[in-house]
Amino acid sequence: MKARFERMRGKTVFYPMGWDDNGLPTERRVQNYYGVRCDTSLPYDPDFTPPFHGDAKSLKPADQVPISRRNFIELCEELTIEDEKKFEELFRQLGLSVDWTQTYRTISDDTIRTSQLAFLRNLERGEAYQALAPTLWDIDFRSAIAQAELEDRDQQAAFHRIAFHKTDGSGDIHIETTRPSFSPPAWRSWPTPTTSATSRTSARPCAPRSSMSRFPFSPTTSRSRTRAPASR
């Protein structure tokens, strides 16, 4: 709407259409559409024919046909082209004010080359670096994923209030969590105000400076049910 409004005012608006073809959603769609999965240990098969075409979503991962990386990429390119045609048809029907003479695809050779050259420039400037940091991990694809690719669901759960007693007798350190099994590392816990819905558990005496991964604890009371968000 903004692009159309500015064009109606006589301005020249640069508004191309770009297709984001990379990432786990594309790979998952290829798996569910063709009934295959990528196995980097397999050689390329130039005569490979997918076992399914659009009706493999009910297959279990173990029943999907393993194929080489190159075969899998070819199927990604094949399916995204067909999907983009359907998207363009829909967007044209909606009347989007897009310049259809200028489009780009994130999986195209030109885009990949541009991205690689940009990274090399970052490297030359000293802007590229490596660092250890927590990340969201997909156990099926064995790859990092974005927050936008998560689906949040509300589930019945219980808050556990756990007390770690200081050995010097100066008091306790309390944490509250819906997952007490993950409480010792502490990174899965967060502080929450005490309420009547909070259950109380107690930890054995331990030194705060010790590794929290070795902190033992044992629930001593029943858990109270409350609503808590859980991410998949």
C-alpha positions in Angstrom: 0.0 0.0 0.0 2.8 2.4 0.8 4.5 1.7 -2.6 1.3 2.2 -4.5 0.5 5.4 -2.5 3.9 6.9 -3.4 3.6 5.9 -7.0 0.2 7.7 -7.2 2.0 10.8 -5.9 4.3 10.6 -8.9 7.4 9.1 -7.2 9.6 6.4 -8.6 9.5 3.6 -6.1 12.0 0.7 -6.1 10.0 -2.3 -4.9 11.3 -5.6 -6.2 10.1 -9.0 -5.1 12.5 -11.3 -3.4 12.0 -15.0 -2.6 13.6 -16.4 0.5 14.3 -20.0 -0.5 17.0 -20.9 2.1 16.5 -22.4 5.5 14.9 -25.3 7.3 11.3 -24.5 6.1 12.4 -25.2 2.5 14.2 -28.3 3.5 11.3 -29.6 5.6 8.9 -29.0 2.7 11.1 -30.9 0.3 11.3 -33.8 2.7 7.5 -33.9 3.1 6.8 -33.4 -0.6 9.2 -35.9 -2.1 9.6 -38.3 0.8 13.4 -37.9 1.0 16.1 -36.8 3.4 19.6 -35.6 2.9 22.6 -37.9 3.6 25.9 -36.2 3.0 27.7 -39.6 2.9 25.9 -40.7 -0.3 27.2 -40.1 -3.8 25.3 -38.0 -6.4 22.8 -40.0 -8.5 22.2 -38.2 -11.8 19.2 -40.5 -12.6 17.5 -40.2 -9.2 13.7 -40.0 -9.3 11.8 -38.9 -6.1 9.5 -41.7 -4.8 6.7 -39.2 -4.1 5.3 -35.9 -5.4 3.3 -34.1 -2.8 1.9 -36.9 -0.8 4.8 -37.9 1.6 3.9 -35.8 4.6 2.6 -38.7 6.6 5.9 -40.6 6.2 8.0 -41.1 9.3 11.6 -39.8 9.0 12.9 -43.3 9.1 10.9 -44.2 6.0 12.2 -41.3 3.9 14.6 -42.2 1.2 18.2 -41.0 1.9 19.8 -39.1 -1.0 23.0 -37.1 -1.6 23.4 -33.5 -0.8 23.5 -32.5 -4.4 20.4 -34.4 -5.2 18.6 -32.8 -2.3 19.7 -29.3 -3.4 18.4 -30.0 -6.9 15.0 -30.9 -5.4 15.0 -27.7 -3.3 15.6 -25.7 -6.4 12.9 -27.6 -8.4 10.2 -27.2 -5.8 10.9 -23.6 -4.8 10.5 -22.5 -8.5 7.1 -24.1 -8.6 6.1 -22.6 -5.3 7.3 -19.1 -6.4 5.0 -19.3 -9.4 2.0 -19.9 -7.2 3.0 -17.1 -4.8 3.4 -14.7 -7.7 0.0 -15.6 -9.1 -1.5 -15.0 -5.7 0.3 -11.7 -5.1 -0.7 -10.5 -8.6 -4.4 -11.3 -7.8 -4.1 -9.3 -4.6 -2.8 -6.4 -6.6 0.5 -5.9 -4.8 2.4 -2.9 -6.2 5.5 -4.8 -7.0 7.9 -4.4 -9.9 7.7 -7.9 -11.3 10.5 -7.1 -13.8 13.0 -7.1 -10.9 13.0 -10.2 -8.7 15.7 -12.2 -6.9 16.0 -15.6 -5.2 18.2 -16.2 -2.1 19.1 -19.6 -3.6 20.2 -18.3 -7.0 23.8 -18.5 -8.0 24.0 -14.6 -8.3 22.7 -14.2 -4.8 25.0 -16.8 -3.3 28.0 -15.2 -5.0 27.1 -11.8 -3.8 26.6 -13.1 -0.2 30.0 -14.8 -0.3 31.8 -11.7 -1.6 30.2 -9.6 1.1 31.5 -12.1 3.7 35.0 -11.9 2.3 34.8 -8.1 2.6 33.8 -8.5 6.2 36.7 -10.8 6.7 39.1 -8.3 5.2 37.8 -5.5 7.4 38.2 -7.7 10.5 34.4 -7.7 11.1 34.0 -11.5 11.0 34.7 -13.4 14.2 34.0 -16.6 16.0 32.5 -16.9 19.4 30.8 -19.4 21.7 27.2 -18.5 22.5 23.9 -20.3 23.4 21.7 -21.1 20.4 18.4 -22.7 19.5 19.2 -26.2 18.0 17.1 -28.4 15.8 17.8 -32.0 16.7 16.5 -33.4 13.4 18.5 -31.2 11.0 21.4 -30.7 13.5 21.4 -27.0 12.8 20.9 -23.7 14.5 17.4 -22.2 14.0 15.9 -18.8 14.4 13.4 -17.7 17.0 10.8 -17.2 14.3 10.9 -20.9 13.5 9.7 -21.9 16.9 6.1 -22.7 17.8 4.9 -21.6 21.2 2.3 -23.7 23.0 0.6 -23.4 26.4 0.9 -26.5 28.5 -0.1 -27.4 32.0 2.9 -27.2 34.3 4.0 -26.4 37.8 6.5 -23.9 39.3 9.0 -25.4 41.6 10.7 -23.1 44.2 14.1 -24.5 45.0 16.3 -23.3 47.9 20.1 -23.7 47.8 21.3 -23.2 51.4 24.5 -21.3 51.8 27.1 -23.2 53.8 28.0 -20.1 55.9 24.4 -19.9 57.2 23.8 -16.4 55.8 20.6 -17.5 54.0 19.3 -19.2 50.9 19.5 -18.7 47.2 16.1 -19.4 45.6 15.3 -20.2 42.0 11.9 -21.0 40.4 11.4 -23.2 37.4 8.9 -25.4 35.6 11.6 -27.9 34.9 13.5 -28.8 38.1 15.5 -31.5 36.3 17.2 -28.6 34.4 17.6 -26.4 37.5 21.1 -27.4 38.5 22.7 -25.7 35.4 20.6 -22.6 36.3 20.4 -21.4 32.7 16.9 -23.0 32.4 15.7 -21.2 35.5 14.3 -17.7 36.1 13.2 -15.7 39.2 9.5 -15.5 39.7 7.6 -13.9 42.6 6.4 -16.3 45.2 2.6 -17.0 44.9 0.2 -19.5 46.4 0.6 -21.6 43.2 4.3 -22.0 43.8 5.5 -25.3 45.2 8.4 -25.4 47.6 11.3 -27.8 47.4 14.6 -27.8 49.2 18.2 -28.5 48.1 20.9 -30.0 50.3 23.6 -27.7 51.6 26.1 -26.7 49.0 28.7 -24.0 48.4 27.6 -21.2 46.0 31.0 -21.3 44.3 30.7 -25.0 43.5 29.6 -26.1 40.0 25.8 -25.9 39.9 25.7 -28.9 37.6 26.5 -31.0 40.7 23.9 -29.4 43.0 21.5 -32.2 44.3 17.9 -31.5 45.2 14.9 -33.5 46.1 11.2 -32.3 46.0 9.6 -32.4 49.5 6.1 -31.3 48.7 3.5 -31.8 46.1 3.5 -29.7 43.0 0.9 -27.0 42.3 -0.5 -26.8 38.9 -0.4 -23.5 37.0 -0.2 -22.3 33.4 3.2 -21.8 32.0 4.5 -21.3 28.5 6.6 -24.0 26.9 8.5 -23.8 23.6 9.0 -26.6 21.2 
